[in-house]
Amino acid sequence: MLDKGQNVAPTAPKPRQVIALLIMRRNAVVQTTELIDELWEDGPPVSALTTLQTYVYKLRKILMRHGGKELLHTRPGGYVLEIPNSSIDLHRVEHAVSEGQTSLESGNPARARAVLTEALSTWRAPALVDVDQGGLLSSYATRLEEFRSRTLELRIEADLQLGNHRELVSELKSLVLTHPLHEHLHASLMIALHRSGRRHEALETFRLLRRNMIEDLGLEPGQELRQLHQALLADAPIGPPLEAQQAVPLTPPSGATQHAAEKDPGDSPGDGARHAVAAPPRSPCQAPERTPEPATPAAPTCGPAEGTGTPPLTVPAELPADIADFTGRATIIEEIGAHLTPAEPHGTASRVAVIAGMPGVGKTALAVHLAHRLRHRFQDGQLHVQLDGSSAVPRDIREVLHEILRSLGVQDALIPESLEERSKLLRSTTASQRLLLVLDDASSSADVRPLLPGGAECAVILTSRRRLHGLAGAQHVDLEVLECPQGLDLLASLIGRQRLEKEPEAADRLVALGGALPLALRCIGGRLAAMPGLPLTRVADQLARSRDFLAELRLGDLDVKAGFDSAYDRLTRSEQAVFRLLSMLPADAFTADAAARLLGWELPMVERVLNRFVNSYLIRIVRYDHHDAHFAYPPLAWKYARSRLDATLAPHLRGGPGEQRGQPAERGGHGRPAPVDSPAHQGSEHVAVF
């Protein structure tokens, strides 16, 4: 009840019920017994009639204060609210819907859409949501919701006739999620998907509806929907009653070409109104012909090439190019592939695989290669998103969601602002899709969760330089460096097998010097490939003698040291100091107790830092002995830590006996540091760092 925009309805629940029922039955007598039954379903009190009269008295006072003295009347056996229909929102909406339906049936979907959209805007919440409902009001509320649903169906039909099929897909997908057994909405979604070039999704929509109906109702879809399904399978025309075959009104762009004017000579130049263009009867699944787009259209679902009439690609295929000489990892590929694409799908969650490991170990290469091998199983698209989680400035997850939704065909205007709402829209959009998503370089599980799709037949491949705990049901793969034979195979793919076999011992040395790290071996192999006559033995000797070994492992944008720099920069200052100092311990293995003695820290504090390093793949656990973990650096991680330690110590050792500026500390066997026992030496490091 509104008077000049002010809500004047009573606030008490039962008077609200009375006025609501009188409005719904306006201009007709509502029996006193009906009102009592509505107010007290479980049995009226002895004073029910007197209490009802009190409610009516209070309502009359409210109406009289706002100029409605002669509206509420007492009649034999009941009451009547006499108000003109024009004063009721519902009457105006009913009139608008009737006009919209007439426009739709007469071949004017543009007018129908405008009228129906305005009618739907009247609904701000479910009908009678703020009124307690007994039996009568519940029936009216149900009728109103059905009326709203029918109005929405008519507006969707108008959009389909106007050719707005791509714009409808996201809305219809959300609607079928909330109405999983609604056949007409599923039929509209199937038509919209088919017109958007996504016939496989349309068929999948029918499959999901049929499964839900059989499981929940024990029924098959109706004849009309089955006919639509068969027509999509055969790519055959589809007739009424699924969708009326109508002429399609179009809006010619400003400055339309002469060719467009010749096609529709009745249009006057520069006329911006919509015009009905005669079109031959066509299948409702066939996209209507459209005039050329304006020179500066709104952002399309998936943008076509600028200046072309090519329709946008609706199925994204965004994987980076595969690596032609990808080597090894056969067992891992088989295991992850079986997890992401099981022979017998089960469960309702998307499948997730996490590939984690140290910098340069080949996580991205494996993820991309694996995605290419599996892409035929994900017909709705394959996306690759770079998260930059290991960089100084990781990407904003909100913007990542925007990018993913755009790739999936959601227009900018339909993408909400908040992270939570964008994540919900992603799950809704992918609920019935077969989508493969590669999320490269994730920083944490918290950043990943909003990006996970909603479909049970979707799959996600994650890469990270950290162990991502807390992703339920995910398959975790700790990617190690290559075995020596695989490392040799990688070198052979870069420089040729024949050259490798001429110097087998030198080839083994190169793999060992590179720590069997794929990125390091690519740098070494790339340099050798650029110098075909250079002996492998000479290169191995040069690397072994190099005072700045990691600087040698750089080729173009391939840079081993840069990866370690990134991981090192993400540590706190005290963690960086510990990372450097631990390189002074025995090379083959050390315990947390030994690290605590070196640092002068309490054991629990040291164990926490070591766990952080293990989770970041900067240090690994090599074995357990009497429940004590033994730690060691991967070979190249040790070289990096030692180079950082030497750089820190250099100013304090400058000018000392036998030392030169920049000269590495004395090394023990296998190029590793000998144990440092000198308190003065240890003290200098503590002074420099802490």
C-alpha positions, 0 to 999 in steps of 0.5 A: 500500500503506497500513498504518494510513494510512502508505504502506509501498510500496517506493520503488524502481521495479521492486519497485513494478511487481512489487507493483502487478501482484500487487495487480491480479492478487490471489488469482491466480497471476502467472507468473514469465515475465509479471513478467519481461516486465513488468519488462524489455520490451526484453529481460531480462538473464541475471540476470532470474530471480535479480533478480526473486526478490530483489524478491519477497524484499524485498516479503515483508520489507515485508509481514512488518514490517506483519503480512502474513506469510502474504500473498505465496506462491510457487506453481509457475511464479509468485507469488500475493498473497492478500488479501481484496477488502475491503482493496482500494480498487478493489474498494470503488469497483467495488461503489459504482459497481455500487450507483450504477448499480443506483440509477440504473436503479431510478429513484433518481438522488439515491442514485446521485449520492451513491454515485457522487460518493463513488466518484469522490473515491477517484481522486486522480490517474490510475491507477498514475501513480506506477508504471513501466508495462510492457505488462500494467500499461499495460493495467490502467491503461487499463481503470481510466481507462475505468472512471473515465470510465464512473463519471463519465458515470453521475454526470453522468446522475444530475445530469441526471435531478435537474435540475442541468443549469445546474450541469453546463454548466461541468464538461461544457464542460471535459470536452469540451475534454479529450475532443474526440471523446467523443460521450457527453460531447458529448450530455450537454452538449447536453442540459444546454445545451438544458435551460438555455435555450441550444439554440443552444449545444447545436447549436453543440456538435454542429457542433464535434464533427462538424467534429473527427470529420471532420477527425481521424477521417474519420467522422460522429457516431454515430446516437444523437448525430445523432438528438439533433441532429435532435430539437434542431433540431425541438424534438422529444421524445428517447427512450432510449438517450440518457437514461433517462426517470426520475422526478425526486427533489426536495427540498422547501424548508423552510417549503414552501407549502401549494400544494407540499404539495398537489402531493405529499401524501405528503410530511410537513411539514418533511421535509428528505430527498429524495422521489421525485415521480411525473412523466409521461414527458418528453423528456430535453431538457425541464427537469424540473419543480421545486418553488419555491426556498427563500426564501434559496437559494444564489446562482443561475447568473444571479439571477432577480428576488427573490421571483419564480419567473421562471427566470434569464436564461441569455444575458447582454445587458449592453450599456449603452443605445445613443446615439440621436444617435450621429454619424459614424465610419461608416468606422471602424464598417465596418472594425472590424465587418469585422474582428470578424465576417469573412465567412469566419472563420479562425484559432483566436483571438478577434478583438480591436479596440482603440479608443484616444484622448484623453479625451472623443474618444468611445471608449466611445460608439463601442464601445457603438454598434458592439457594438449593431450587431454583437450579433445575430452573438453569440448567446451573449451580450454583456458590458460591463465597466468596468475604470476603467483611467484612474482613480486606483484601477483595478479588480482583474482577479481581481474582473473575472474573477469578474464575467464568469464569473458573467454567463456562468452559473458559480456562485460555488462553482465559481469558483477563487481565483487569477487564472490559474485564473479566466482558464483557466476563462473560456477553457474556458467560452467555447471554443465560444461566440459571445460579444461582450465590451466591456472599457471603459477598459483601462490596459494589455495585461497587464491585458487578456490574462487577460480574453480569451475562448477561442473563435475565434468570440468578439470583444472591443472594448477602449477605452483612453486609452493605446496598448495594444501587444503584443496580437497580431492585434488591430486598433488604431484611433487615434480622432481628433476629429470632422471639422468637418462631423461636429461640426456634425452632432452639434451639429445633433442636439442643438439642431436643424438649423434653429437651426444654419443660421441662424448658420453662422459661429457654428456653425463657431466653436463646433466649432473652440472645442470642438476638435471633441471630441465630449464638448466639443460635447455640453457646448456643445450641451446648454447651447444646448438648455437656452436655445433663444433664446440666439444661437450668436454670443453663446455663441461670444463668451463661450467665446472670452473665458472665462479658464477655458475648460475650466470652461465645458465641463461639463454634469451628469456630462459634464466635459471637464476631469475627463478631462484631470485623470485623465490628468494625475494618472497622470503622474509629477511630472517628467512633469507639469512637462514637460507644462506647460512644453511649452505654452510652445513654438510652438503649431503644432509643435515638435521634440524638440530644441526641447523639450530646449533648453527643459528643459535635458535630454538629447535621449534623455530628452526623446524618452522623455517625448514618446513617453509623451505620444504613447502617452497621446494628450496630444500628437500627432505632426503631421508628419515633416521630415527624419526629425525628428518634429514634435509639437503638443498637441490644441487642448483639451489645449494649453488644459489644459496652459497652464492648469496652467502659469499656475496654477504660475506665478501665485504667482511673478508675483503683483504683477508689472507688468501681471499680476494673480493668476490672469491667463493669460500673454500669448498670441500668435496664435490664442490660443496662447502667444507664445515665451518668451525671458526667462531669468528667466521660464523660470527661475521655472518651473524653480524652481517645479517642479524 
